[in-house]
C-alpha cells in the first residue's frame, strides 16, 4: 500500500465478499491495492482482476502485487465497463466484485492532483490524467448557471449561488489557477455562520467539482448495472460510498433487482414480469467502527452495501 493509505473498511469488505480460493474477483477501484492484496492472498487457483482509471495506481499496484504473478491482472480502464473488461479477458462471470468510490489517499495527498482543499495545487482533480476536462476548465470556462447547478446538485451546497457568482466575478480579473485560490473565493462568498461549521467550508464545493470532472454519478450508475449483470449466482457485490448521492444510486440499483415488482399490492401473483436477481446481504449499510475512524479519519462517512446474485 502507498504510505498513509488505509483501505476502508478492509475487514468488512473481505468478509462480505465470501472469497472462494478458486473464484474470480474484481477490485474495480484498485487504488494502491490495499483491498486487492487481501483478496489475492486468499486465492489458490482463483484470479483477481484489478481496474483503475489512474495509471499511477496501476503502476504502483503492479509493484505491490508482483509476487502473485498471473493471479492478478491489472487493467487501466473505467469500472463502468467492467462487463466489457471481463469479456476481453475471456471471463464470462465473476464470483465477487468490490468498488471503493472514494478518492484514494495517495490522490488526496499528491499536491499536483488538486483533489484536496488542504493543499495548494493546480486545479486538476482528474482521476484519469489522460482525460480532457479538469477542475480548471469548470471553474474558469463554465458559465455561472452551470457552476451553480453542480455545486447544488453534486455538493448539496446551500450557498451554491453565492459561490458561483463569486467565482465568475473573480475570474473576470484573472483565471483561478490553484486550489487555495478557489478555497479563498469560497470562504469569502459564505456567510460568517457557515464558516463556523465543523466541516471545511470548501468540502462540498470540491466534492461537486470532482464529481463533475470525472462524471462520477453516471459512471456509478453504469457500473452497478454492469457489475450486477456480470456476477455468477451466489456472487457478492460490495460497494463503499462516501456521500449520499452515490449511496442512493447504489441502494436504488440493488433495490431495483431485489424488489422491482410493479404489480398492485393486492395481486395474488406477479404479472409485470419482474424476476429477482439480487438480494441485500445487510438491510442497512455497514459503517466504520470507532476504532476504524480513529485509525483513519477519512473513513468517517464510509457506507458499505453488500448484495448477492440469486
N, C-alpha and C positions, 0 to 999 in steps of 0.2 A: 504494500500500500504506500501511497505517497505520504510524506511526512505530514502529520496532523490530520490525516483523513480517517475518520471512523465511520464505517458503513452503518446505515440506520435502517431499521433496527435489526442487527445481524442475527442474533439467536432466533428471534421470532420468525424471520424470513426463511431461514434454513429449515426450521421445524415445519413451517407452513407448506413448504414445497414437497415434503414427504418423499425425500430422494431415494430412488432405486439405483443400486450400483450400476445397472446396465441400461439406465434410461438416457434419454436425450433431453438436455436442459438448455434454456436460453436465458442469458443475462442481457436484457435489451438495453440496459444503460450501464455499460461496462465500467465507466469511471476509472478508478485506479485498482480495479479488480478485487476489491475487498470482499464482495459477495461471491464473485466468481471463484476466488481461491478456495473458499469454504465449500462451494459446490463440487469443484473438480476433485478435491481431496476425498470426497465420498464416492467417487466413481471408480469402477474397475474396468468393465468393458464399455461403459457409457461414454457420452460425449457432451462437451459444453460448447455452446455457440455464444460468443460474446459480441455485442453490437454497440457501436458508439458513433455519433456524428463528429466527434472531436478526434482528429488524427493524433493529437498529442496523447490522448488517453489510450488509443490503440498501441502506440509505440511503447508507452510505459507498461501497459498490461502484458505485452509480449515478453518483456524482461521478467516481470513477476511470475508469469505462468510458464516460463521457458522449460522448466524441468518436467512439465506434464505433456510435452510434445504434442502428438496428434490428438490427444484427448480434448484439446482446446483449439477451436477455430475462431479467429478474431476477424470481424468484418467491419470495415468503415462504411457505415450506412445509417439510414434513418429507421428507428424502431417501428414506424408506422408501416414499413414494408417488410415486416418480419415474415409474413407468409411467402412472399417472393424470395426473400433471402434463403429461407429453408428449402424451397423448391430448387433454387440454383445449386444448393449443396446436395441435392438428391434426397432430401429428407421430407417425408410426407407429413408427419405429425410429431409433436414434441410431448414429453411427459411432464414438463413443468416450465413455467416462464416467470421471470422476475423483472419488474420495471421500477426503478427508483427515479421519480420525476423531479427530484431536487437538483439544484446546481451543485456539482461536486466541490468539495473543499479546495482542491488544487485550483479549480477555475476561479473560485472566490478569492483565493489568496494570491493568485498571479496578477500583479498590478497591471500588466499590459492587457488583460482581458476585459476590464471595465465593468465587471459584474457587481462589484461591491461599492457601496456608498461610504465605506470606511477607509478606502484607499484611493489616492488620486491617480487617475489613469485616463488614457484616451477613451472617448465614448465609443465602445465597440459592442460588447455583450453577445457576440455570435458564438453559439456552441459549435457550429461548423464554420471554420475560418475561411473556407472557400466560398461561402455564401456572399451575395452582393449587399443585402440590407444590413445596416448597422444602426446602433443607437444614435450615432451622429446624424445619419440621414433623417431619422424620425424627428429628432429634436430641432434640426436646422432646416428641413425641407418640407415636412408635412404641414398642412395648414392647421390653424388653431382649433378648428372643429374636430379634425381627426385626432389631434393630441388629446383634447378634452375627452373624446369618446373612449380612447383606450385607457386613459387614466381612471375614468369612472367605471368602465366595464371590466377591465382586466385587473385593476388595482383596488377597486371598490373605494376610491379616494373621493371623499365628500367635498374636498376643495379643488376638484379637478378643473373647474372653470377658472379659478383664480390662478392656479399653477400654469395652465395652458396659456393664459393671457400674459403672464409674467415671462414665460419662455419666449413667446413671439415678440414681445417688447424688447427683451434683451438681445435677441439675435439680429434685430434691425441695426444695432450698433456694431456688433461683431459676432461671428459664429461662436456657439457654445461648444467648446472642444473637449473639456475634461469632466470627469465625474464630480470633482469638487466644485467646479463652476455650476454644474446642474444642481448639486446639493444646496449651494448658497441661494440660487434662484428660488428653489422650492421653499426653503426656510423663510425667505423674505416675503413670499406670497401667502404664507399661512398666518392665521391669527395667533396671538400670544398663547391662548389656552391650548391650541393644538401642539405647540412646541413643548408643552409640559407633559404630554403623554409619555407613557413608559417606552413605547417603541420609537425608533428613529423616525423623524418626520419625512425622510425620503424613502422609507422602506416600501410603501405602497406604490409610489411612482416608479421606482426602479423595477419592482416586480412587473408592473404593467408594461413598461418599455421592453423588458427582457422577453416577456410573453409575445409581444408583437414582433420583435426582431426574429424570433425563432418559430413563429406561427405555432406555438405550443399547444393551444387548445384543440385546434384542428388535428394536429399530429396525435394527441392523446386519444381523441375520438376514433380516428382511423386505426390507431394501434390496438385499441380494445377490440374492435371488430376483427382485425386480422389475427390477433392472438387467440381469441376465443374460438375462431374457426380452425386454428392450427394445433389444437390440443387433442391428444388421444383421450379416449374415455377413461375417466379417473385421473386425468392430468390436472395439475393445480396451476392457477394463475394468482400471483401475488403482486400487488401494486402499492407502492408507497407514494403518497401525495403530501404536499406541504402547504397547500392553500385550498380554500373552499371551492373554487371554480373547478380545479382539476378533480378534487374528491367527488364533486357532484357528477361529473362526467363518468368517472369510474363506477360510482354507485348505480347510476341510471343504466349504464351499459350492462352491468351484471343483472340488474332487475329486469331489463327487457328480455333477457334469455331465461330468467328464472320464473317470472310470473307475468308474462306478456299477454295473457289471455284477455281478449276484449269483449267476451260474451257478458250479457247482463247477469248479475249475481244469482238470479232465480233459475237460470237454465240448468237442467239436470245433467247435460253433457256439453262439452265444448264443441262448438260448430264453427269457430273462427279459424281453425286450422293451426293454432299455436301448439308448438312442441317444445317442451322444456329441454334446454341443452346445458344449462349451468345451474349450480346451486351454491349459495353462500356458505362458506365453512364457518364463519363467525357472523352473528347477527349484527354486531356493532364493530366498527373498525378497532384494530389493536393500536394502542397508543404507547409511547415510551414510558418506562418506569422512572421514578425519581432518580434512581442511580444512573440510568442511561442519560438523562437530561443533565445531571451533574457532570458526567464524564464528557458529554458532547452537547453543549447548549443549543447547537443548530438542530438537534433532534426534537426540540420542544413541540413544534407544530406538526410533526410527522403522524400520518394515519396510514395504517396498513390494512388493506382489504384483501381477503383471500376467497377465491371461488374455485369450484371443481367442475370439470366437464362430466356430464351424466349421459 
